Amino acid sequence: MPPCTLPNILSNPQILKKVSLREWDRLLPWARRVGVVAKFYTYLEQQDQLDRIPAQVQPHLEAATIIAAEHERRIRWECNRVQRALFDLPEFDFPVILLKGAAYVMARLPCAHGRLVSDVDIMVPKANLKTIEAILQKHGWETVKNSDYDQQYYRQWMHELPPMRHRLRGTILDVHHTILPETSRLKPGPALLIAAARPVPNTPFHVFCPADMVLHSAAHAFQEELNNPLRDLLDLHELLTCFDQHEPDFWETLLQRARQLNLGRPLFYALRYTQRILNTPVPESVTQALKNVRPIWPILPIMDQLIDQAALAEHPRRTGPATARWLLYIRSHWLRMPPLLLARHLGYKAWLRWRPASS
């Protein structure tokens, strides 16, 4: 049997029914930190193997499943509330695209089962931002970031409005107009993403087509902050596995869309590390086709070390994993902003941290 590590179990759930109580004692805290305990219940339930795990462990999995189900219920309710706000518009004639967790839930994708979702993300054409912001404010959402700097940061440089919180429910809604910051080195065309989006039945929403959904997840992980590396890679693993089975010509379309959207490098990283860490099956022809976007030496060996440290760490606060996460955080900002703007932004953030201590 492969070693009882979290990545091995996520890539091969059959291991779960053979895990000893001592191993569960080590595995559960690790899985809880990553946010995937409910996934264990889902895997075991699908295999009809729930009775094969120790009785002491079952309540932990059941509790995590209840929490995940509540997350899904809240996401569906928040999407319903956004839908209600949209229908209050005199002229609602623009696409509203659900992103990430909300998209997985509303499109009923397998990766939504047992997944924790913290907020709702939507995307609309940039020309409709003022309209959508005004109607959301009318229905109870309020801007969270109100300083002059934060307003400029989001509205001038980023790919979204400042986060909005509902004044009664406290839920967070992020309104995007593209998938990467305006200042990012990569600039996938939002019009291409919108044109290929698919409607969600019985709702006013759309979701990205399967290839674009994978590319967005890859861009989010490897161009922005890799906050939860193993969970982000699991999303990609489950999306790739699902679409490989159910979408005709998926891999060919994925490569084509990566070229069109200039997202070949994030896709290279996504496929490399899902294969490396979760044994995701990827056709050799796809791997060969991405050789032209492979990073040069020594960037790739460094990335391998950082991702391995960050994603495989059972104890993320130890020096190695913590340093790897910090370096990946710096990398994400380097890719997100040009040097002068980055220096200004990091200087401002440092001043904010220093100011309370000096007052």
FENHUJO-V867211 format. One record per helix or strand of 3 or more residues. SS is the DSSP state (A for helix, B for strand). FROM is the first residue (numbers start at 0). LEN is the number of residues. Records with the same first field share a line. If there is no record, write none. Layout:
SS: FROM-LEN, FROM-LEN
//
This chain:
A: 5-6, 12-6, 20-14, 36-10, 49-3, 54-32, 99-7, 109-3, 125-13, 147-10, 189-7, 209-13, 228-18, 249-12, 263-15, 283-6, 290-3, 298-14, 318-18, 338-20
B: 95-4, 119-4, 140-3, 163-3, 171-5, 204-3
//
